Amino acid sequence: MALSQLRKALAKPEITPHEDYGFFGPGSVTWKVWSYPTSLTIGFQRAVVIEELDPALVAAVDKTQGIYARPRTRYDRTLRYFAMVAFADTRSTSQAADVLVKVHSKAVGTDPVTGKKYDANDPASQLWIQLTGWHSILKAYEMYGPGKLSDAEERQYWAECAVAAELQTCSPDDIPRTRDELRAYYERMKPQLLGSGIAQKAMHHLLDGAVMLPELPKAFAPANWVVTTVLRAATIATMPGWMREMGGIKQSRAVDLAVVPVMRIAFWLANLNTRVKLELLGFLSPMTKPVVAPIFYGVTPENPVVRTPAEARALYGYDKPAEAHLELRARQAAKVFDQGAAPSEEGILESEPILGAIGRGAREHGTALTA
């Protein structure tokens, strides 16, 4: 009986095929890297932590308090969006990218630390999010997964990152195409980054693995502590010294070295069984599970084609994100900067069927920032 139950638990679940292969498809380096269990765990956690060094981004995050008031919801929605860009069909991903511009339109204001205006749709801010995200996914894959890509694969990876950038307000022309170009980008960004008090607070909060995990019974508290402690150490180990210094984050070299073999083995084991890998992701992010399930199991989409973002926009009638909803964005900015009023929640309700529910309390208190 126990054996039959185990077989049932590990059997292929019912999976709804995607409409098409999306923007990358089988054979893409994106699918190779992003489908490994390092990506949407350590890679994603690293991304959201180091993002906070951008003063404009962290000002918007701190204004809404979303990462503190509803960390699980925000984690689930943001991870779903990341996964949609990599794996979902072109229609639903184009729709998600379009509605995200509307959601971001309310994230405008003045940074209390620098005194500068911020706008979540600003191309420079979107480029920072794009590059820290894609680099973090790759860094985790290299450290805790199969290892470094070949030179050809790495060139393809960054070319595919440029394709994904067409779904943001930034320009694909600004995406680095080599590791050296990426290093040069970070060097240019360093003077603009700031480890302010609100940035350090956000970074330390997001390094706590508990923001990813659902509430567990008290009996699991010891195991939960072990898991979150190791996840934190593993994420910090991927960060260079200058990022740690800005974030007020300390960890010894010994811990950096010790955590690598532990995580390599853990992720290797998780990757052995597709159902285990899928259920682990579902535990962390229920909204992301149906996005990646067809890819994990190799389910052929209804129409097995790969499309470009330009082709998708022409098919489904969406504008380029940089040119989308300009009237709404101007109206939101006028409310905040000219009238001193709160921006409207337009786009928030529209985003819920696509990215997942936010919750009535969050909407009422205006904490529904971003995915």
Order of alpha helices (4+ residues) and beta strands (2+ residues): alpha-alpha-alpha-alpha-alpha-alpha-alpha-beta-beta-alpha-alpha-alpha-alpha-alpha-alpha-alpha-alpha-alpha-alpha-alpha-alpha-alpha
